Amino acid sequence: MRKKIILACTDCGSRNYSSESNKALNVERLEIKKFCKTCNAHTAHKETK
């Protein structure tokens, strides 16, 4: 079973990306370095509720 997740920038808090995650295997929140348009830099993005 897959669930839709939203990734938010850790610096500015803007929600830039959405993805899907495997609900059964994912225990902790996903964190990926991605480009933030608001910060204009590569920053860490965390999964939000």
N, CA, C and O atoms as CSV, one atom per row, in Angstrom:
chain,resi,resn,atom,element,x,y,z
A,1,MET,N,N,0.840,-1.179,0.000
A,1,MET,CA,C,0.000,0.000,0.000
A,1,MET,C,C,0.887,1.244,0.000
A,1,MET,O,O,1.821,1.344,0.795
A,2,ARG,N,N,0.596,2.182,-0.883
A,2,ARG,CA,C,1.365,3.411,-1.017
A,2,ARG,C,C,0.569,4.567,-0.415
A,2,ARG,O,O,-0.661,4.574,-0.448
A,3,LYS,N,N,1.298,5.549,0.137
A,3,LYS,CA,C,0.619,6.732,0.640
A,3,LYS,C,C,1.292,7.972,0.070
A,3,LYS,O,O,2.501,7.981,-0.161
A,4,LYS,N,N,0.511,9.005,-0.152
A,4,LYS,CA,C,1.018,10.245,-0.706
A,4,LYS,C,C,1.640,11.073,0.418
A,4,LYS,O,O,1.035,11.252,1.474
A,5,ILE,N,N,2.865,11.579,0.179
A,5,ILE,CA,C,3.537,12.405,1.173
A,5,ILE,C,C,3.896,13.748,0.551
A,5,ILE,O,O,4.052,13.850,-0.666
A,6,ILE,N,N,4.025,14.768,1.377
A,6,ILE,CA,C,4.407,16.104,0.930
A,6,ILE,C,C,5.724,16.457,1.592
A,6,ILE,O,O,5.897,16.258,2.795
A,7,LEU,N,N,6.669,16.991,0.794
A,7,LEU,CA,C,7.977,17.373,1.307
A,7,LEU,C,C,8.037,18.881,1.482
A,7,LEU,O,O,7.694,19.633,0.570
A,8,ALA,N,N,8.477,19.325,2.667
A,8,ALA,CA,C,8.573,20.752,2.976
A,8,ALA,C,C,10.029,21.102,3.270
A,8,ALA,O,O,10.765,20.299,3.844
A,9,CYS,N,N,10.435,22.300,2.874
A,9,CYS,CA,C,11.784,22.798,3.111
A,9,CYS,C,C,11.997,23.011,4.609
A,9,CYS,O,O,11.124,23.545,5.293
A,10,THR,N,N,13.155,22.594,5.114
A,10,THR,CA,C,13.435,22.764,6.541
A,10,THR,C,C,13.823,24.198,6.871
A,10,THR,O,O,13.682,24.619,8.019
A,11,ASP,N,N,14.313,24.964,5.888
A,11,ASP,CA,C,14.723,26.352,6.139
A,11,ASP,C,C,13.545,27.319,6.128
A,11,ASP,O,O,13.324,28.042,7.099
A,12,CYS,N,N,12.787,27.335,5.031
A,12,CYS,CA,C,11.704,28.321,4.909
A,12,CYS,C,C,10.321,27.739,5.188
A,12,CYS,O,O,9.387,28.493,5.461
A,13,GLY,N,N,10.166,26.416,5.127
A,13,GLY,CA,C,8.888,25.788,5.439
A,13,GLY,C,C,7.929,25.662,4.273
A,13,GLY,O,O,6.816,25.164,4.450
A,14,SER,N,N,8.327,26.099,3.080
A,14,SER,CA,C,7.420,25.993,1.932
A,14,SER,C,C,7.313,24.543,1.475
A,14,SER,O,O,8.296,23.802,1.479
A,15,ARG,N,N,6.117,24.157,1.085
A,15,ARG,CA,C,5.866,22.784,0.645
A,15,ARG,C,C,6.003,22.725,-0.870
A,15,ARG,O,O,5.123,23.174,-1.604
A,16,ASN,N,N,7.117,22.165,-1.327
A,16,ASN,CA,C,7.479,22.212,-2.739
A,16,ASN,C,C,7.203,20.928,-3.510
A,16,ASN,O,O,6.833,20.988,-4.682
A,17,TYR,N,N,7.373,19.788,-2.890
A,17,TYR,CA,C,7.331,18.524,-3.613
A,17,TYR,C,C,6.316,17.572,-3.004
A,17,TYR,O,O,6.005,17.648,-1.816
A,18,SER,N,N,5.799,16.665,-3.846
A,18,SER,CA,C,4.951,15.583,-3.364
A,18,SER,C,C,5.473,14.286,-3.972
A,18,SER,O,O,6.034,14.279,-5.068
A,19,SER,N,N,5.282,13.194,-3.247
A,19,SER,CA,C,5.790,11.900,-3.668
A,19,SER,C,C,4.919,10.822,-3.060
A,19,SER,O,O,3.971,11.115,-2.331
A,20,GLU,N,N,5.241,9.564,-3.361
A,20,GLU,CA,C,4.551,8.442,-2.769
A,20,GLU,C,C,5.546,7.598,-2.000
A,20,GLU,O,O,6.704,7.475,-2.398
A,21,SER,N,N,5.097,7.017,-0.897
A,21,SER,CA,C,5.948,6.223,-0.036
A,21,SER,C,C,5.269,4.913,0.282
A,21,SER,O,O,4.041,4.825,0.298
A,22,ASN,N,N,6.081,3.883,0.540
A,22,ASN,CA,C,5.551,2.598,0.946
A,22,ASN,C,C,5.168,2.684,2.421
A,22,ASN,O,O,6.039,2.814,3.282
A,23,LYS,N,N,3.897,2.612,2.710
A,23,LYS,CA,C,3.381,2.822,4.066
A,23,LYS,C,C,3.842,1.736,5.040
A,23,LYS,O,O,4.092,2.033,6.209
A,24,ALA,N,N,3.960,0.502,4.593
A,24,ALA,CA,C,4.312,-0.611,5.476
A,24,ALA,C,C,5.771,-0.562,5.910
A,24,ALA,O,O,6.077,-0.920,7.047
A,25,LEU,N,N,6.678,-0.134,5.043
A,25,LEU,CA,C,8.107,-0.163,5.349
A,25,LEU,C,C,8.623,1.125,5.965
A,25,LEU,O,O,9.667,1.112,6.618
A,26,ASN,N,N,7.925,2.235,5.779
A,26,ASN,CA,C,8.413,3.533,6.219
A,26,ASN,C,C,7.998,3.801,7.665
A,26,ASN,O,O,6.828,4.067,7.941
A,27,VAL,N,N,8.962,3.730,8.588
A,27,VAL,CA,C,8.673,3.965,9.999
A,27,VAL,C,C,8.969,5.417,10.367
A,27,VAL,O,O,8.180,6.058,11.062
A,28,GLU,N,N,10.096,5.928,9.906
A,28,GLU,CA,C,10.465,7.308,10.214
A,28,GLU,C,C,10.214,8.210,9.008
A,28,GLU,O,O,9.992,7.731,7.896
A,29,ARG,N,N,10.251,9.507,9.241
A,29,ARG,CA,C,9.946,10.461,8.172
A,29,ARG,C,C,11.087,10.580,7.179
A,29,ARG,O,O,12.260,10.541,7.551
A,30,LEU,N,N,10.732,10.724,5.925
A,30,LEU,CA,C,11.686,10.822,4.838
A,30,LEU,C,C,12.340,12.198,4.822
A,30,LEU,O,O,11.670,13.204,5.054
A,31,GLU,N,N,13.650,12.253,4.549
A,31,GLU,CA,C,14.362,13.524,4.425
A,31,GLU,C,C,15.305,13.433,3.227
A,31,GLU,O,O,16.164,12.553,3.166
A,32,ILE,N,N,15.133,14.360,2.270
A,32,ILE,CA,C,15.903,14.370,1.029
A,32,ILE,C,C,16.398,15.784,0.761
A,32,ILE,O,O,15.703,16.755,1.059
A,33,LYS,N,N,17.606,15.902,0.195
A,33,LYS,CA,C,18.093,17.210,-0.229
A,33,LYS,C,C,17.528,17.498,-1.620
A,33,LYS,O,O,17.762,16.742,-2.563
A,34,LYS,N,N,16.784,18.595,-1.738
A,34,LYS,CA,C,16.186,18.993,-3.008
A,34,LYS,C,C,16.340,20.494,-3.178
A,34,LYS,O,O,16.690,21.204,-2.235
A,35,PHE,N,N,16.074,20.971,-4.392
A,35,PHE,CA,C,16.170,22.399,-4.676
A,35,PHE,C,C,14.894,23.105,-4.234
A,35,PHE,O,O,13.791,22.684,-4.583
A,36,CYS,N,N,15.049,24.178,-3.466
A,36,CYS,CA,C,13.923,24.992,-3.025
A,36,CYS,C,C,13.906,26.278,-3.855
A,36,CYS,O,O,14.899,27.005,-3.904
A,37,LYS,N,N,12.777,26.551,-4.502
A,37,LYS,CA,C,12.661,27.760,-5.327
A,37,LYS,C,C,12.648,29.022,-4.489
A,37,LYS,O,O,13.144,30.062,-4.921
A,38,THR,N,N,12.084,28.939,-3.291
A,38,THR,CA,C,11.990,30.101,-2.414
A,38,THR,C,C,13.362,30.490,-1.863
A,38,THR,O,O,13.719,31.668,-1.859
A,39,CYS,N,N,14.129,29.506,-1.401
A,39,CYS,CA,C,15.476,29.755,-0.860
A,39,CYS,C,C,16.520,29.914,-1.960
A,39,CYS,O,O,17.584,30.489,-1.736
A,40,ASN,N,N,16.212,29.403,-3.143
A,40,ASN,CA,C,17.107,29.421,-4.298
A,40,ASN,C,C,18.406,28.657,-3.999
A,40,ASN,O,O,19.495,29.086,-4.377
A,41,ALA,N,N,18.263,27.512,-3.309
A,41,ALA,CA,C,19.412,26.681,-2.954
A,41,ALA,C,C,18.946,25.249,-2.700
A,41,ALA,O,O,17.754,24.991,-2.534
A,42,HIS,N,N,19.911,24.319,-2.671
A,42,HIS,CA,C,19.614,22.942,-2.308
A,42,HIS,C,C,19.568,22.844,-0.788
A,42,HIS,O,O,20.558,23.118,-0.110
A,43,THR,N,N,18.409,22.451,-0.256
A,43,THR,CA,C,18.216,22.334,1.185
A,43,THR,C,C,17.567,20.994,1.505
A,43,THR,O,O,17.068,20.309,0.612
A,44,ALA,N,N,17.576,20.631,2.763
A,44,ALA,CA,C,16.925,19.389,3.190
A,44,ALA,C,C,15.410,19.604,3.210
A,44,ALA,O,O,14.915,20.628,3.680
A,45,HIS,N,N,14.698,18.619,2.692
A,45,HIS,CA,C,13.236,18.636,2.690
A,45,HIS,C,C,12.752,17.447,3.493
A,45,HIS,O,O,13.203,16.325,3.263
A,46,LYS,N,N,11.834,17.668,4.440
A,46,LYS,CA,C,11.299,16.606,5.284
A,46,LYS,C,C,9.844,16.329,4.948
A,46,LYS,O,O,9.119,17.191,4.453
A,47,GLU,N,N,9.448,15.114,5.231
A,47,GLU,CA,C,8.052,14.699,5.044
A,47,GLU,C,C,7.168,15.388,6.085
A,47,GLU,O,O,7.519,15.443,7.263
A,48,THR,N,N,6.022,15.914,5.648
A,48,THR,CA,C,5.074,16.555,6.541
A,48,THR,C,C,3.833,15.691,6.670
A,48,THR,O,O,3.686,14.704,5.949
A,49,LYS,N,N,2.946,16.049,7.574
A,49,LYS,CA,C,1.701,15.303,7.738
A,49,LYS,C,C,0.704,15.659,6.672
A,49,LYS,O,O,-0.403,15.122,6.659
